[in-house]
Amino acid sequence: MNASPKPLALHEDRLFPSDPAQRGIARRLYAQVAKLPIVSPHGHTDPSWWAQNAPFANATELLLVPDHYLFRMLYSQGVPLDALGIPRRDGSRADVDPREAWRTFAGNFHLFRGTPSSLWLNHVFFEVFGLRQRLDATTSDRYYDTITAALQTPEFRPRALFERFNIEVIATTEGPLDTLEHHRAIRDSGWSGRVLTAYRPDVVIDPEHEDFAGALERFGEITGENVYTWDGYLRAHRDRRGFFAKMGATSTDHGHETAATADLSEREARALFDRVVRGQSSAHEAELFRAQMLTEMAAMSLDDGLVMQLHPGCHRNHNPALFERYGRNVGADLPLRTEYVHALKPLLDRFGNEPDFRFILFTLDESAYSRELGPLAGHYPCLFLGPAWWFHDSPEGMWRLREQTLGTAGFYNTIGFNDDTRALLSIPARHDVARRIDCAVLAKLVAEHRIDEDEAAELATDLAYRLPKQAYRL
């Protein structure tokens, strides 16, 4: 006989301190920020959602298939990705009923106990879909039917969810070859939702990217520049950056394996570029080219005002068999030790003292917080620290960021929170977690008489709302 489903509830004090005095302060602070609009200045939602406003297909396609946090965990426990219907690199998919894929997920939902994914998903289940029993094998079909039926209603179309979630602005991320047709459609539709793009040029900057040669050729076709010359290549970047800016972009984003920057002479840069485009560069020269291009991107940011983001320190596609079958972004990426002080010096020697240049740093190496990132951001006018990112986007990771950078960078050399997600329905959940943790951190400072409660209240609003807008020039 099946056990009765267990109740699903969201405790009003979740993530607040267990100390009663601190918990009371955190409650008061949170009450002032809980309903603030969501500013989502960096992320990876699909712009076609907002352009076409089409209904999502079903629970599996919306919540499971795009979320590498979920299928990474399931894969680690022996669940094949084909069993979940994850698209393969060649565009094909296993013939799996999405309901069966959901049942596989539901039957393994216990694997996520205590993880950020369980926090986010239970928030979605409870707040967005009104579910009041926990997800497990016994409630799998009820969940699937409830969610899938809701997705066919007008209230669950992308634009309606955007407005329901009180999103003030959201940024997507596109490559240099993207036509931005969806952003044009959004702009021309008359809808009031603010959806921006961001310029991510990695595919034409990284000589070791598997698509580099073809992307570079297309880069030249789109811009009308001879991208096989150094001057033409740089003009092509300026052209695309200008186009992205006209379509609403306020930022660029760069996902390099290291934080290395370089400041080569013009003669050295030309010679290096020639080797790169001829396919004759070594691994060391490929790294040097990426390093030089970060400095070139910084120079362009000083000219055009686009905020520059750097997301380094990830060993992409660590599992070659998985990459060969499923391609990028399937959960086989791993954090790396990352050095910043020496790596960023060439760029900072040129632009570190420029107040009009804005450079936001992220890390997957938490050991760099107190040793390098906090002191760097606490000195250079151009530098700001991004929130706990990816593997560290968790309550514990958020606490560690604050504790290890507060003494050197303070709060105002950080940028508040961005959710950096592909999962639309998790956005309010992620922002709620960040707001609760920041209120808990601030409550501790108040209880220790390090700041007054009125200062904490102002800080809570700054972190949740004002700082992201200022950092990304929104």
C-alpha positions as CSV (number, residue, x, y, z in Angstrom):
1,M,0.0,0.0,0.0
2,N,1.4,3.4,-1.0
3,A,2.2,5.9,1.8
4,S,0.1,9.1,1.9
5,P,1.8,12.1,0.2
6,K,3.6,14.3,2.6
7,P,2.7,18.0,2.9
8,L,4.7,20.7,1.1
9,A,5.1,23.9,3.0
10,L,7.4,27.0,2.8
11,H,8.3,28.1,6.3
12,E,8.1,31.9,6.7
13,D,11.5,32.0,8.5
14,R,13.4,29.8,6.0
15,L,17.1,30.8,5.8
16,F,16.8,33.2,8.7
17,P,19.1,32.8,11.7
18,S,18.2,30.4,14.4
19,D,19.1,33.0,17.1
20,P,15.7,34.6,18.1
21,A,17.1,38.1,18.2
22,Q,18.7,37.9,14.9
23,R,15.7,36.2,13.4
24,G,13.5,39.0,14.5
25,I,15.7,41.6,12.8
26,A,15.9,39.6,9.6
27,R,12.1,39.3,9.5
28,R,11.8,43.1,9.7
29,L,14.5,43.7,7.1
30,Y,13.0,41.1,4.7
31,A,9.5,42.7,5.0
32,Q,10.9,45.8,3.4
33,V,12.5,44.1,0.4
34,A,10.4,41.0,-0.2
35,K,8.1,42.7,-2.8
36,L,10.6,44.9,-4.5
37,P,10.7,44.5,-8.3
38,I,13.2,41.9,-9.7
39,V,16.2,43.3,-11.6
40,S,17.8,40.5,-13.5
41,P,20.7,42.1,-15.4
42,H,22.5,38.9,-16.4
43,G,21.0,35.6,-17.4
44,H,20.3,33.0,-20.1
45,T,16.5,32.9,-20.6
46,D,15.5,32.3,-24.2
47,P,14.5,35.6,-25.9
48,S,12.0,33.8,-28.2
49,W,9.9,33.2,-25.1
50,W,9.3,36.9,-24.7
51,A,9.1,37.5,-28.5
52,Q,6.6,34.8,-29.4
53,N,4.8,34.5,-26.0
54,A,3.9,30.9,-26.9
55,P,2.8,28.4,-24.2
56,F,5.4,26.1,-22.7
57,A,4.8,22.5,-23.8
58,N,4.7,20.6,-20.5
59,A,6.4,20.2,-17.1
60,T,9.3,18.3,-18.4
61,E,10.2,20.7,-21.2
62,L,9.9,23.7,-18.9
63,L,11.5,22.5,-15.7
64,L,13.7,19.5,-16.3
65,V,15.2,19.6,-19.8
66,P,16.8,23.1,-19.7
67,D,18.1,22.8,-16.1
68,H,21.6,21.4,-16.0
69,Y,21.6,21.6,-12.2
70,L,18.9,18.9,-12.2
71,F,20.2,16.5,-14.8
72,R,23.8,16.8,-13.6
73,M,22.7,15.4,-10.2
74,L,20.6,12.7,-11.7
75,Y,23.4,11.7,-14.1
76,S,25.8,11.5,-11.1
77,Q,23.4,8.9,-9.6
78,G,23.3,6.8,-12.8
79,V,20.3,8.2,-14.6
80,P,21.1,8.3,-18.3
81,L,20.4,11.6,-20.0
82,D,18.5,9.9,-22.7
83,A,16.0,8.8,-20.1
84,L,15.3,12.4,-19.3
85,G,14.9,13.4,-23.0
86,I,17.9,15.7,-23.0
87,P,18.6,16.8,-26.6
88,R,21.7,15.4,-28.2
89,R,24.5,17.4,-29.9
90,D,23.2,16.4,-33.4
91,G,19.7,17.7,-32.6
92,S,18.1,14.3,-32.1
93,R,16.5,13.0,-28.9
94,A,15.7,9.7,-27.4
95,D,12.1,8.6,-27.9
96,V,11.0,9.2,-24.3
97,D,7.5,10.2,-23.2
98,P,7.9,13.5,-21.3
99,R,5.6,12.0,-18.6
100,E,8.0,9.1,-18.1
101,A,11.0,11.5,-17.9
102,W,9.1,13.4,-15.3
103,R,8.4,10.2,-13.3
104,T,12.1,9.4,-13.4
105,F,12.8,12.9,-12.0
106,A,10.1,12.7,-9.4
107,G,11.3,9.3,-8.2
108,N,14.7,10.7,-7.6
109,F,13.7,14.1,-6.2
110,H,15.1,13.0,-2.8
111,L,18.6,13.4,-4.2
112,F,18.1,17.2,-4.1
113,R,17.4,17.4,-0.3
114,G,19.2,20.4,1.2
115,T,20.4,21.7,-2.2
116,P,19.6,25.0,-3.8
117,S,17.6,23.2,-6.5
118,S,15.2,21.9,-3.9
119,L,14.8,25.4,-2.5
120,W,14.1,26.9,-5.9
121,L,11.8,24.1,-7.1
122,N,9.7,23.8,-3.9
123,H,9.2,27.6,-4.2
124,V,8.1,27.2,-7.8
125,F,5.8,24.3,-6.9
126,F,4.2,26.0,-3.9
127,E,4.0,29.7,-5.0
128,V,3.6,29.4,-8.8
129,F,1.5,26.3,-9.2
130,G,-0.2,26.1,-5.8
131,L,0.9,22.5,-5.1
132,R,0.7,21.5,-1.4
133,Q,2.1,17.9,-1.4
134,R,5.8,17.0,-1.9
135,L,7.0,15.7,-5.2
136,D,7.9,12.0,-5.1
137,A,7.0,8.9,-7.1
138,T,3.4,8.9,-5.6
139,T,2.7,12.5,-6.7
140,S,4.5,12.5,-10.0
141,D,1.5,12.3,-12.3
142,R,-0.5,14.8,-10.2
143,Y,2.4,17.3,-10.5
144,Y,2.9,16.6,-14.2
145,D,-0.8,17.1,-15.0
146,T,-1.3,20.2,-12.8
147,I,1.8,21.9,-14.2
148,T,1.2,21.0,-17.8
149,A,-2.5,22.0,-17.7
150,A,-1.6,25.4,-16.1
151,L,1.0,26.0,-18.9
152,Q,-1.8,26.0,-21.4
153,T,-3.6,28.9,-19.8
154,P,-3.0,32.6,-20.6
155,E,-1.8,33.2,-17.0
156,F,1.2,31.0,-17.7
157,R,2.4,32.5,-21.0
158,P,5.9,33.9,-20.7
159,R,4.9,37.6,-20.7
160,A,2.2,37.0,-18.1
161,L,4.8,35.3,-15.9
162,F,7.2,38.1,-16.4
163,E,4.5,40.5,-15.1
164,R,3.4,38.2,-12.3
165,F,6.9,37.9,-11.1
166,N,7.3,41.7,-11.0
167,I,10.3,41.6,-13.2
168,E,11.4,45.2,-14.0
169,V,14.1,44.2,-16.4
170,I,15.8,41.0,-17.6
171,A,18.9,40.5,-19.7
172,T,19.5,37.6,-22.0
173,T,22.9,36.7,-23.5
174,E,23.6,36.3,-27.2
175,G,26.6,35.6,-29.3
176,P,28.1,37.9,-31.9
177,L,26.5,36.0,-34.8
178,D,23.0,36.4,-33.4
179,T,20.6,38.5,-35.5
180,L,18.7,39.6,-32.4
181,E,15.5,39.0,-34.3
182,H,13.7,38.1,-31.1
183,H,14.8,41.3,-29.4
184,R,13.6,43.2,-32.4
185,A,10.2,41.5,-32.3
186,I,9.9,42.3,-28.6
187,R,10.7,45.9,-29.2
188,D,8.2,46.1,-32.1
189,S,5.4,44.3,-30.3
190,G,4.3,47.2,-28.1
191,W,4.7,45.0,-25.0
192,S,6.0,47.0,-22.1
193,G,8.3,44.3,-20.7
194,R,11.9,45.3,-20.7
195,V,14.1,42.5,-22.1
196,L,17.7,43.4,-23.0
197,T,20.5,41.5,-24.7
198,A,24.2,41.2,-23.7
199,Y,27.2,40.7,-26.1
200,R,29.1,37.4,-25.5
201,P,31.8,37.1,-28.2
202,D,33.6,34.0,-26.9
203,V,33.0,32.0,-30.1
204,V,35.1,34.4,-32.2
205,I,37.6,35.1,-29.5
206,D,38.6,31.6,-28.4
207,P,40.8,29.9,-31.0
208,E,40.2,26.6,-29.2
209,H,36.4,26.8,-29.5
210,E,35.2,24.0,-31.8
211,D,33.3,26.5,-33.9
212,F,35.9,29.2,-34.1
213,A,36.8,28.9,-37.8
214,G,33.3,28.9,-39.1
215,A,32.1,31.6,-36.6
216,L,35.0,33.9,-37.7
217,E,34.0,33.5,-41.4
218,R,30.3,34.3,-40.5
219,F,31.5,37.2,-38.4
220,G,33.1,38.8,-41.4
221,E,30.0,38.2,-43.5
222,I,27.7,39.8,-41.0
223,T,29.9,42.9,-40.5
224,G,31.3,43.3,-44.0
225,E,34.8,43.5,-42.5
226,N,37.9,41.5,-43.5
227,V,38.1,39.7,-40.1
228,Y,41.3,38.0,-41.2
229,T,43.2,41.2,-40.6
230,W,43.7,42.6,-37.2
231,D,42.2,46.0,-37.9
232,G,39.2,44.5,-39.7
233,Y,38.7,42.0,-36.9
234,L,38.6,44.8,-34.2
235,R,36.2,46.9,-36.4
236,A,33.9,43.9,-36.6
237,H,33.7,43.7,-32.8
238,R,33.0,47.4,-32.6
239,D,30.3,47.0,-35.2
240,R,28.5,44.2,-33.4
241,R,28.9,45.9,-30.0
242,G,27.3,49.0,-31.5
243,F,24.4,46.9,-32.9
244,F,23.9,45.2,-29.6
245,A,23.8,48.5,-27.8
246,K,21.2,49.9,-30.2
247,M,19.1,46.8,-29.4
248,G,19.3,47.6,-25.7
249,A,22.5,45.9,-24.4
250,T,24.2,47.6,-21.5
251,S,26.8,44.9,-20.9
252,T,29.2,42.4,-22.4
253,D,30.1,39.0,-21.0
254,H,33.2,36.9,-21.3
255,G,33.6,33.3,-20.2
256,H,37.3,32.4,-20.3
257,E,39.0,29.5,-18.6
258,T,41.4,31.9,-16.8
259,A,41.4,35.6,-15.8
260,A,44.6,36.2,-17.8
261,T,44.9,39.6,-19.6
262,A,47.7,40.9,-21.8
263,D,48.7,44.3,-23.2
264,L,50.8,43.4,-26.2
265,S,52.4,46.0,-28.5
266,E,50.5,46.5,-31.8
267,R,53.2,44.6,-33.7
268,E,53.0,41.7,-31.3
269,A,49.2,41.6,-31.4
270,R,49.2,41.6,-35.2
271,A,51.7,38.8,-35.4
272,L,49.7,36.8,-32.8
273,F,46.5,37.4,-34.6
274,D,48.0,36.2,-37.9
275,R,49.0,32.9,-36.3
276,V,45.6,32.5,-34.8
277,V,43.6,33.0,-38.0
278,R,45.9,30.7,-39.9
279,G,45.2,28.0,-37.4
280,Q,48.9,27.9,-36.4
281,S,48.7,29.0,-32.8
282,S,49.8,26.8,-29.9
283,A,47.8,26.3,-26.7
284,H,49.9,29.0,-25.1
285,E,49.3,31.4,-27.9
286,A,45.6,30.7,-27.8
287,E,45.6,31.7,-24.2
288,L,47.6,34.8,-24.9
289,F,45.2,35.8,-27.6
290,R,42.2,35.4,-25.3
291,A,44.1,37.5,-22.7
292,Q,44.8,40.2,-25.2
293,M,41.2,40.3,-26.3
294,L,40.0,40.9,-22.8
295,T,42.1,44.1,-22.8
296,E,40.8,45.0,-26.2
297,M,37.2,44.5,-25.0
298,A,38.0,46.7,-22.0
299,A,39.2,49.5,-24.3
300,M,36.0,49.2,-26.3
301,S,33.9,49.3,-23.1
302,L,35.6,52.6,-22.2
303,D,34.6,53.9,-25.5
304,D,31.0,52.6,-25.8
305,G,30.0,52.4,-22.1
306,L,29.1,48.7,-22.1
307,V,29.7,47.2,-18.7
308,M,32.2,44.3,-18.9
309,Q,31.7,41.0,-17.1
310,L,34.2,38.2,-16.7
311,H,33.1,34.7,-15.7
312,P,36.4,32.8,-15.5
313,G,37.6,29.6,-13.9
314,C,35.5,26.8,-15.5
315,H,36.9,23.7,-17.2
316,R,34.3,23.3,-19.9
317,N,33.3,19.9,-21.2
318,H,35.3,17.9,-18.7
319,N,33.5,14.7,-19.7
320,P,34.5,14.2,-23.4
321,A,32.1,11.3,-23.9
322,L,29.2,13.4,-22.7
323,F,30.3,16.4,-24.7
324,E,30.6,14.3,-27.9
325,R,27.0,13.0,-27.5
326,Y,25.2,16.0,-26.0
327,G,27.4,19.0,-26.6
328,R,28.0,22.0,-24.3
329,N,26.1,23.0,-21.2
330,V,25.1,19.5,-20.0
331,G,26.6,19.6,-16.5
332,A,30.1,18.4,-17.3
333,D,31.8,21.7,-16.5
334,L,33.9,22.0,-13.3
335,P,35.4,24.8,-11.3
336,L,39.1,25.6,-11.5
337,R,41.6,27.3,-9.2
338,T,41.8,30.9,-10.6
339,E,44.4,33.6,-10.0
340,Y,43.4,37.3,-10.4
341,V,46.1,39.6,-9.0
342,H,48.8,38.9,-11.6
343,A,46.3,37.8,-14.3
344,L,44.4,41.1,-14.4
345,K,47.4,43.5,-13.9
346,P,48.0,44.2,-17.6
347,L,44.3,45.2,-18.1
348,L,44.2,47.2,-14.8
349,D,47.5,49.0,-15.6
350,R,45.7,50.5,-18.5
351,F,42.1,50.9,-17.3
352,G,42.0,50.2,-13.6
353,N,41.9,53.9,-12.6
354,E,39.2,54.8,-15.2
355,P,36.0,55.8,-13.3
356,D,34.0,55.5,-16.6
357,F,35.0,51.8,-17.1
358,R,33.0,49.3,-15.2
359,F,34.3,45.7,-14.8
360,I,32.4,43.0,-12.9
361,L,34.3,40.0,-11.7
362,F,32.9,36.6,-10.9
363,T,34.6,33.5,-9.6
364,L,34.2,29.7,-9.2
365,D,37.2,29.7,-6.8
366,E,36.0,30.9,-3.4
367,S,39.6,30.8,-2.1
368,A,40.1,34.0,-4.1
369,Y,37.5,36.0,-2.2
370,S,39.5,37.2,0.8
371,R,42.9,36.8,-0.8
372,E,42.4,38.6,-4.1
373,L,38.9,39.7,-5.2
374,G,37.9,41.6,-2.1
375,P,41.1,43.6,-2.0
376,L,41.1,44.2,-5.7
377,A,37.5,45.5,-5.7
378,G,38.2,47.5,-2.6
379,H,40.9,49.4,-4.4
380,Y,40.3,49.9,-8.2
381,P,37.5,52.3,-9.1
382,C,36.5,50.2,-12.1
383,L,36.1,46.8,-10.3
384,F,33.0,45.3,-8.7
385,L,32.3,41.8,-7.4
386,G,29.5,39.7,-8.9
387,P,27.4,37.5,-6.6
388,A,28.1,33.9,-5.7
389,W,27.9,32.2,-9.0
390,W,27.0,28.7,-10.4
391,F,28.4,26.1,-8.1
392,H,28.3,28.6,-5.3
393,D,24.9,30.0,-5.9
394,S,23.6,28.6,-2.6
395,P,22.8,30.0,0.8
396,E,26.2,28.8,2.1
397,G,27.9,30.4,-0.9
398,M,26.2,33.7,-0.4
399,W,27.2,33.7,3.2
400,R,30.8,33.0,2.3
401,L,30.9,35.8,-0.3
402,R,29.8,38.3,2.3
403,E,31.9,37.1,5.1
404,Q,35.1,36.9,3.1
405,T,34.8,40.2,1.2
406,L,33.1,42.5,3.6
407,G,36.2,43.6,5.4
408,T,38.0,44.7,2.2
409,A,35.3,45.5,-0.4
410,G,32.4,46.4,1.8
411,F,28.9,46.0,0.4
412,Y,29.1,48.9,-2.1
413,N,31.9,47.3,-4.2
414,T,29.5,44.4,-5.0
415,I,26.6,44.4,-7.4
416,G,23.8,42.9,-5.4
417,F,22.4,39.8,-7.1
418,N,21.8,38.4,-10.5
419,D,20.3,35.0,-11.1
420,D,22.3,33.9,-14.2
421,T,19.7,31.3,-15.1
422,R,18.0,29.6,-18.0
423,A,15.1,28.5,-15.8
424,L,12.4,31.1,-16.0
425,L,10.3,29.9,-13.1
426,S,13.2,29.8,-10.7
427,I,13.9,33.5,-11.1
428,P,11.7,34.8,-8.2
429,A,12.8,31.9,-6.1
430,R,16.5,32.7,-6.6
431,H,16.0,36.4,-5.8
432,D,14.0,35.5,-2.7
433,V,16.9,33.3,-1.5
434,A,19.4,36.1,-2.1
435,R,17.2,38.6,-0.3
436,R,16.7,36.3,2.7
437,I,20.4,35.6,3.0
438,D,21.4,39.2,2.8
439,C,18.8,40.1,5.4
440,A,20.2,37.3,7.6
441,V,23.8,38.6,7.2
442,L,22.7,42.2,7.9
443,A,20.7,41.0,11.0
444,K,23.9,39.5,12.4
445,L,25.7,42.8,11.9
446,V,22.9,44.7,13.7
447,A,22.8,42.2,16.6
448,E,26.5,42.6,17.0
449,H,26.1,46.4,17.0
450,R,28.3,46.8,14.0
451,I,25.6,48.7,12.0
452,D,22.3,50.2,13.1
453,E,19.0,48.7,11.9
454,D,18.1,51.7,9.8
455,E,21.5,51.3,8.0
456,A,20.7,47.6,7.5
457,A,17.3,48.4,6.0
458,E,18.9,50.8,3.5
459,L,21.5,48.2,2.7
460,A,18.9,45.5,2.1
461,T,17.2,47.7,-0.4
462,D,20.4,48.6,-2.1
463,L,21.5,45.0,-2.4
464,A,18.2,43.8,-3.7
465,Y,17.4,46.6,-6.1
466,R,19.5,49.7,-6.4
467,L,23.0,48.2,-6.8
468,P,22.2,45.9,-9.7
469,K,20.6,48.8,-11.6
470,Q,23.6,51.0,-11.0
471,A,26.1,48.3,-11.8
472,Y,24.6,47.5,-15.1
473,R,23.7,51.1,-16.0
474,L,20.0,50.2,-16.1
